[in-house]
Amino acid sequence: MTRILNYKLKVKYIPIVVFVSILGTYIVATYFFEPTQSSENNVTAHKEFQVKRLNGYKFIKPLLLVDSENEASELSSIKQSLEQVIQEFKNKGVLTSASVYIREYENNGWCALNPNEQYKPGSLLKIPELITFLKMNELNPGLLDKKYLFNQKLETDKKPIYTTKSIQLGQSYSVRELLKYMIVHSDNNATYILNSIIDVALFKKVFTDLGLTAPDWNASDYPVNVKDISIFMRALYNGSYLTADDSEYATFLLTQSDFKLGIAASLPNSIQFSHKFGEAGDALEKQLHETALVYLNNRTYLITVMTKGTSFNSLPEVIKQISAMVYREMAADSQVL
C-alpha cells in the first residue's frame, strides 16, 4: 500500500515538475542565450554589449573588443566636470569645439563628450601606421632591421608646430629607428620613408579589422570622431590585435613621446603614460589632439581629447586642464591623492 501511495504521489506531481522545467528552460533561453545579430563590422550585439571579433581564420575568431552600449554611471561626475571646463574655454574664445573620450579599465566603463564631432586626426594616424609595421614584421620577420637611405626631404605645404628631432639627410635608418622617430619625435621625414614602403592594403585592413572605414590612401585627410580614433590605443592595451610582445613594444614606444605639453603637463612625474598627439588645421581653424593610456596604479584609463580653436598656442592648455581634471577624479577614486 505504501508503495502504491508513493507512486500516486509521484504521478500527481509530474505535471508540476514538467511545468517548472519548461519555465526554467524559457527563462534561461530568454536571458542567457538570446539570439545574436552581426553587422558588416563583425560586431555581435548581446543586449547591452557589442563584441568585436577578428575575421580571417578558419577555426577561431579572436576577441578584439567588448563595448557596453551605455555610458558608465560612475563616470557621470567626470563628464559633468568636463562639460564645465570646456564651456569655460569656449566662453574665453579659446575653443570652438572639443570632444573627450574616457575609458577606465577597472570596470571597463566609458563616457564621451561631443562624440559625433569630426576632426582631422593629423599625427594620431601614426598609431595605426605603427601597428601596421609591427603586423608587417609579424608576417615578414626581420623587416624592422632593414635599413633605408634618407636622400630626399618631404616637400609639403604643412608646417608642423610641435616637432623636436628629425632624421638626417644622407644617413641610413632601420625601420625600427624610423618608427621611433615617427612616434617619439613625430618626425614627418621618417614617416615619409615609412609611407614609401608600407603595405597600404594592410594599413587599410587595420582600420576595417577594428570596425572603422578604410581610409583613402591618396586623400589629404581622414575625418574621424573621438571615440573611433581611440580604438587604436584600446587595441594596443588589450593586446588583442598584435602579439602580446608587439603590443608591449608599441605602448612602451608611446611612453617615450617627447610632446611635453597637454597630458604630460597635467600628470605627476611618478605616473607613467603612453601617448601621441596630432595637429591639423588651416589659416582659419587650428586643431590639436592627444590620446593617452594613463597607468594609474590599479586603475589604468584611456583619455582622448580632440580640440578646435583659433590658435595653436592656446589649445595645449585646454588639453592639459581637461586631463588634469580627469586625473584628479580618477586618482581620488583610487585613493592615490
N, C-alpha and C positions, 0 to 999 in steps of 0.2 A: 504493500500500500504506500509506504514512504517513497519508494522509487517512482510509483505512478504519479504521486503528488508532485514530486520534484520535476518529473518530466512535463507535467501540465503547466507548472510554473514557468519552466524554460520556454515552452511553446507560447505561453501568454506574453512573454517579454520580447519575443523575436521581432514583432513589428516596431517596437520602441528602439531596439538595437539597430535595426535597418535604417530607421528614420534618422537617428543620431549619426550613423555612419555617412549617410548621404549628405546631411547638413554639414558635417565636418569636411567632407571632400569638397563641397561647394565653397566653403569659406577659404580653404587652402588654395583652391584653384583660382579664386577671385582675387585674393590679396597677395599671394606669393608667386603665382605663375601666370600673371597677366600677359596676354599676347603682346609681343613687341612690334615696333614699327621701325623700318630702316629708311634712311634718306640717301641721297646721292653722295653725301659726305661721309657715309658709313657711320652714321650716328644712330644708336638704338635708344629709344625712349623707354624708361622704366618709371612710370608715374612721375615723380618729381626729379628724375635724374636723366642725364644723357651720357651714354657710354660711347666713346670713340675708340675703334679698333683699327688696326692696320691690315689692309688687304695685301694680296700678292703672294700668299703662301697657300699650300695645298691642304695641310692638315692642322694648321694653327691659325689663330687670329689674335696677334698680340694686343694687349690692352695699352692704349695711349693715354687717355684722359677720362676722368669721370667728373661730370659737371652737375651741380644742383641747378634746377631751373630757376630757383628763387634766391634772392639775396639773403645773406645771413642776418638774422635779427640782432645778433650780438655785435654786429658792426654798424648798427644804425646810429649810435652816438658819434662814431668816427665820421660817418657820412654827413651828419648834420654840421659837425665842426668844419669839415672840408667845404661845405657849401658857404659857410660864413667867410672863410679865408678867401675863397675865390671871388665872392661878391665884393669884398673889401678891395681887392686888386682891380676889379672892374670899375669900382667907384672912383679909384685913383687914375683911371685911364691907362693903366699898365697892361691890362688884359682885354682882349676882345672875346676870347673863348678859352676854355680849359676843360680837360677831361682827365679823370683819375680812375684807375682800376686797382683794386686791392684784393689779394687772396692770402689768407693766413692758413698755414698748413697744420695747425694743431687740430682743428675741426674741419679743415678744407672748406671754410666759408669764404664768400666773396661779396664785394659790393662795387658799384661803379657809378660815377657821376658823368652825366652827359655822354653816355656810351655810344650814341649814334653819330656823333660829330666826326667828319672825315678830316684827316690830316695827311701831310706829306711826311713820310717817316724819315727821310734822309738816311743818315748812317745807322739807324736802327736796323736797316736791311742787311747790315754787315753780320748780324747774328745768324740769320738763315744762310748767309754765304759761308760763314764758319762751319755751320752744321753740314752744309753740302760738301765741303772739302774733307771733313772728317769721315763722312759717309763714302766719299770717293776713295779715301785711303783704306777704309774697311774693305772695299771691293777690289782695290789695287794696292796692296801693302807696299810701302816704300815710297809712295807718292810724296809724302811730306818731306822727304830728304832730297828730292830732286831740286836742282838749282836753275835759276833763270837770271839772265843778264838784264839789268835795268839800263837801257840805252836810249830811252825816249820818254820825256816828261809828259804827263797828262795835260792836254790842252783843253781848257774849259772856261766858260764864262763865269762859273760859280767860284766865288772866293770864300772858302770856309773861314769862319771866325776863330773857332776853337781847335787849333792844331798845335802840336808840340814838337814832333820829331818826324823826319821823313827819311826814306832810303836815299842813297846817294848814286848819282849817275856814274856809270862805268863799273859798278860793283855787281857781283852776283849774289843772289839770296836764295836760300832754300824756301820751299813752300811753307814750312813751319815758321821760318823767320818772317816771311811776308804776312802770314796770319797774325803773328804777334804785332807787327807794325799796324796792321789794319784794325785790330781790336784795341790794343793798349794805347796807341797814339792816334787812332782814327785816320791813318795816313792814306790819302786817296791815290798816291802814286803806287803804293803797294797793292791797293785794291785794283788799280788799273792793270797791273800784271796778272793778278789773280783772275780778273774778269776775262783775260785773253785765253786762259787755259781751263776755265771752269766748264763742267758738264752742264750745259744750260738745261737740258731735259731733266737732269737730276735735281737741279735747283728748283725748277717748277714743281717737280714731284714732292719736294719737301713741303711746299705750301699745300698741295692737294692732299697729301697724306695726313696733314694736320687739320684738314677741313676747310682750308682757305681757297680762294680763287687763284688759279695760276697767274703769275704776273706776266705781262708782255715784256720780253727782254729788251725790245727796242723802244719801249715807251720811256718818256722822261721821268715818270713817277708812278707810284703805286698807292693810290689813296686808300687809307686804312683807318679803322677806329681803334680806340684804346684797348678794347677787350681782345680784338683779333691780334694786334701786334704783340700782346703779352703772351701769346700761345707758345712762342719760341723759347722763352725763358722757362715756361712751365714744362715744356718737353725736356729741357735740359735738366731741370731739378728732379723731375720724375725718373730720369734715366730710362725713359720708355721708348725713345726713338733711335738714339745711338747706343753703342755698347756702354756699360757702366763706366769703363775706363775712359772712353772718349767724352762722355758726359761730364765726368770729373775734370778732365783736362780742359774742356771748354769753359766750365764755370770757374776753374782756377784762373784761366787766362783773363776772364772778365773781372776777376778781383784786382788785376793789375792795371786796369784802365786808369789813365792819369788825368781824367777830367775831374778837377778838384772843386768845381762849383756844384750847385744843385744838391743832389742827395749826399754827396761826400761831405759837404759843408754842414749838413744837418745832423750827422751822427757822431757819437763819441769815438775817439780813436781806438777804443777797445773792441768795437763792433766790426766784424768782417762783412763784406758785401760784394756781390758780383754785379756789375752794372755796365751799361752802354748808353751813350747819349746820341742824339741825332738833331741836326739843324737843317732848316729848309726855309723857303720863302722867297720873296722878291722885294722890290722897292717899296711896295705898299704894305706888305704884311710879312712879319718875321715869325718863324716857328722854331721852338726849341722843345725837345722831348728827352725823357730819360726813363729807363726801366731798370729795376734792380731787385735782386734777391738779397734780403737782409737777414743775416744769420743771428737772430736774437735768442741766444741760449736754446731753450726747447720750443721756441715759437718762431720759426722761420716764416717770413712773409714776403710776398711779391708786391711791389708797388711800381706802377707805370703812370707817369704824368706827361700829358701832351698839352702844349700851350700855343696860343696865337696872340701876337701883340704887335706893337709898332716899333719896338727897339730890342735888339739882342742884349743890350746892357741891363735891361730890367727883368727879363724872363728867368735867368738863373735864380734870382731871389724868390720868384714865385715857386719854383720847384723846391727850393730849399725850405721855404716856410710850410709848404704842403707836406713835404717829407718829415720835417721836424714835428709837426702836429701828429702825424700818424705814428711816428716812433714813440712819442710821449704816451699815447694811448696804448700802444702795444706793450711798451715796457712796463707801464703801470699795471696792466693786466697780468703780466708775467712776473711782477714784483721785482723788477730789475732796478728801478729808480730808488 
